[in-house]
Amino acid sequence: MPNSSAPTPIVALLILFEGRVLLVRRAGQGWTFPAAPLRRGERLHETARRAVAESVGLTIDDLAVLDVREHLIEGEDGEPAYHYLFLYFTAHPVGGSFRTGAAVEEARWFSPDETLPLGLSRDHRRLILQAVRQADFSPRQVEEAA
């Protein structure tokens, strides 16, 4: 039986296309990366493909590990209420039909410079910088903000 106190693995994707990164906005939330929790028995690449297909209808390829980070959220008692393990990947779209999924209010492609006024966390800006450096397109303003 799985340990209920174990961290929840989340697969998040930085989808890169023509110098832009894909961000999604769910109802009542800010802009972020397409993501999904890892299901029992599901492989990481399967979760990544499912997350993107469900969020924006695209199929992806060139999946590469970008970073791994953990996030703890404390409860009112000061003890960890939630513990997430985020596995960040980069990928490129190779097909599908761009649309928003049921849980996504809006999805758009942004240049690195356009992400600055979106209120992204410092960690997310750093991940975008890391991804664009790997993809080799100019991260001038993102670098200044990170």
C-alpha positions in Angstrom: 0.0 0.0 0.0 1.4 3.4 -0.9 2.5 5.7 1.8 0.1 8.7 2.0 2.8 10.9 3.4 5.0 10.4 0.5 5.6 13.4 -1.8 3.3 13.7 -4.8 5.4 13.7 -8.1 4.3 16.3 -10.6 5.5 16.3 -14.2 5.7 19.9 -15.6 6.8 20.9 -19.1 8.4 23.8 -20.7 7.3 23.4 -24.3 9.5 25.4 -26.7 8.6 26.4 -30.2 10.1 29.0 -32.5 11.8 30.9 -29.6 8.6 30.8 -27.4 7.5 28.9 -24.3 4.0 27.6 -23.8 2.2 28.8 -20.6 -1.3 27.9 -19.4 -3.7 29.6 -17.1 -6.2 27.6 -15.1 -9.3 29.2 -13.6 -8.5 31.4 -10.6 -4.7 30.8 -11.0 -1.8 32.6 -12.7 0.2 31.5 -15.7 2.2 28.3 -15.3 3.6 25.3 -17.2 1.4 22.4 -18.4 1.7 19.8 -15.7 0.1 16.6 -14.3 0.6 14.3 -11.3 2.3 11.0 -12.0 -0.2 8.2 -11.9 0.6 4.9 -10.3 2.1 2.6 -13.0 2.6 5.5 -15.5 6.0 6.3 -16.9 7.3 9.8 -16.7 7.3 10.3 -20.5 3.7 9.0 -20.5 2.7 11.6 -17.9 4.4 14.3 -19.8 2.6 13.5 -23.0 -0.7 13.2 -21.2 -0.2 16.5 -19.4 0.3 18.4 -22.7 -2.4 16.5 -24.6 -5.0 17.2 -21.9 -3.9 20.8 -21.4 -3.5 22.0 -25.0 -4.2 19.1 -27.4 -0.6 18.9 -28.6 1.7 15.9 -29.0 5.4 16.4 -28.0 8.8 15.0 -28.7 12.4 15.6 -27.7 11.6 15.2 -24.0 14.6 16.1 -21.8 15.0 16.5 -18.1 15.4 20.2 -17.1 15.3 20.2 -13.3 13.9 18.6 -10.2 12.5 20.7 -7.3 10.4 20.1 -4.2 7.7 22.2 -2.7 6.4 22.0 0.8 3.3 23.6 1.9 2.8 23.9 5.7 -0.6 23.4 7.4 -2.0 25.5 10.2 -0.2 23.4 12.7 3.2 24.2 11.1 3.6 20.6 9.8 3.9 19.9 6.1 0.3 19.6 4.7 1.5 19.0 1.1 4.8 17.8 -0.3 5.3 18.0 -4.1 8.2 16.8 -6.1 8.3 18.7 -9.4 10.0 17.0 -12.4 10.6 19.7 -15.1 11.1 18.6 -18.7 11.6 20.5 -21.9 9.9 19.3 -25.1 8.9 20.5 -28.6 5.5 20.2 -30.2 5.3 17.8 -33.1 1.5 17.5 -33.8 -2.0 17.7 -32.5 -4.5 20.5 -32.6 -3.8 23.5 -30.3 -6.7 24.1 -28.0 -7.4 24.6 -24.4 -8.4 21.5 -22.3 -11.2 21.4 -19.8 -9.1 22.5 -16.8 -7.3 25.3 -18.8 -8.8 28.7 -19.2 -6.2 30.1 -21.6 -3.0 28.9 -23.3 -0.5 31.1 -25.1 3.0 31.1 -26.5 5.3 33.7 -25.0 8.7 35.0 -25.8 11.0 35.0 -22.8 10.7 38.8 -22.7 6.9 38.6 -22.6 6.9 36.4 -19.5 8.3 39.1 -17.3 5.1 41.0 -16.5 3.0 37.8 -16.0 3.8 37.5 -12.3 5.6 34.2 -12.6 7.6 33.0 -9.6 11.3 33.6 -9.5 11.7 29.8 -9.8 9.6 29.7 -12.9 11.6 32.6 -14.5 14.8 30.7 -13.7 13.4 27.6 -15.3 12.5 29.5 -18.4 16.0 30.9 -18.5 17.5 27.5 -18.1 15.3 26.1 -20.9 16.0 28.9 -23.4 19.7 28.6 -22.7 19.5 24.9 -23.6 17.4 25.7 -26.7 19.9 28.5 -27.7 17.6 31.5 -28.2 18.2 34.8 -26.6 17.1 35.1 -23.0 18.2 38.8 -22.5 15.4 40.1 -20.2 14.6 36.8 -18.6 18.3 36.6 -17.5 18.1 40.1 -16.0 15.0 39.2 -14.0 16.3 35.9 -12.7 
